Amino acid sequence: MDNLRLWHKFLQTIKEQLDSGSFRTYFMPVTLKSNDEEKIVLSTPTAFIQANLSQKYLPLIEATFEKLLDKKVSVSFIVKETEDKPREEEADFFQAMPQSRTSSLNPKYTLENFVVGPSNNVAYAAAQAVASNPGTSYNPLFLYGGTGVGKTHLMLGIGNAILKKKPEAKINYCPSEKFMNDYVEAIKTNRMGDLRKKYRAADVLLIDDIQFFSGREGTQEEFFHTFNELQSRNSQMVITSDRSPNEIEKIEDRLKSRFAGGLMLDIQLPDFDTRVAILKAKSAESGVDLPEDSLKLIASSLDSNTRELEGKLTQILQVLKLKNLEPSIENISQFLGSSPNKPLVLDQKKVLHSICSYFDLNMKDLTGPKRQKELVLPRHLAMYILSEELKLTVERIGSLLGGRDHTTVMHARDKMKKLIQNDREVQRIFIEVRQKISTV
């Protein structure tokens, strides 16, 4: 079976085992790179998709391929942006960095256009301090938080601010995947000296999504020595992660210790007022002046991250343009499927079924008397959403979930509220469950 037919059959098979949202998000953008004996390589467009496939779907992917090929296989991933590097450039792969690195910094991300609110104001102030005095204020600056909360924007904003003041500065923005692949390439080609010149010559090193260093012992060893060299030269380092260093598994203690030696800041999801401000700024960038009540309606429909807000706004503006409609609250509320005079309403059955689907449970497990550990989070999440978003009474929620006492519901609701605010993994799960509910 050739690769094209194999991948087509794989997608047909796995589509039946997933909800449509997960299939579109994590599998449609992926391609089959190679099928060599018992090793299959899949090409993903981003490190984010690669991480989710590895962490959540790898057993299912391997089992599906084994069923189609009738043999044991192992599956690995490669990020497309790395894979697509032209071969003719390889000779200069590890050339020392030029005097400025404007090509590696997206100029649209600046500190000036970053929307500040209670969830990120401390991180923003720290970013300004670092941009004003690189290498002296906070070194390293370690920013962590869930996806889409503005970590990369602040990091690139720092780089662009420094470059504006010092065009000769050697600024290296590097996603963690790029550093790992550069390290592997240096090992293969016996050019470790060139790799070290490339990274240790930087005045500013920006490393994005360092959680992907987890379990990569060789990469961590190289980065440890790079870190020490840059710190000894007072070169500024800014690092981002989706969780705090202590929550990243399989990261060496000596690296965690060095991260803690600088300033570590947690960035939370934007609150309602910040979401409104973000939407206002983004609509202005698009040349559309949305009414304040329309902005508030959109903000109230999504209790999520900046990236999802921007995506929803883009969809709305495109629909309005295609249909030649005014950006009024009435037209926008039709797009959102809600009345402009009342908040969005979720259906309790939709909530419970979506949670069962996400955690791969049946309704009897969720509402029944079983008390296994794996049922605690789904039940508590159900109680929280039913209480906070559907505004059901605790007595009604207890009845829906198998006749549980109202004090149990209150305890679960309050506990989930704290976890969603403070626990990166629970926050991620809540966002994904909320997306699933809204797309059902």
Secondary structure, DSSP 4 states (H G I P E B T S, - for coil): --HHHHHHHHHHHHHTTS-HHHHHHHTTT-EEEEEETTEEEEEESSHHHHHHIIIIIHHHHHHHHHHHHTS--EEEEEEHHHHT--GGGGGGTTPPP-S--GGGS-TT--STTPPP-TTTHHHHHHHHHHHHSTTTSSSSEEEE-STTSSHHHHHHHHHHHHHHH-TT--EEEEEHHHHHHHHHHHHHHT-HHHHHHHHHT-SEEEEE-GGGGTT-HHHHHHHHHHHHHHHHTT-EEEEEESS-GGGSTT--HHHHHHHHTSEEEE-PPP-HHHHHHHHHHHHHHTT----HHHHHHHHHH--S-HHHHHHHHHHHHHHHHHTT----HHHHHHHHTS-TTS-----HHHHHHHHHHHHT--HHHHHSS---GGGHHHHHHHHHHHHHTS---HHHHHHHTTS--HHHHHHHHHHHHHHHHH-HHHHHHHHHHHHHHHH-
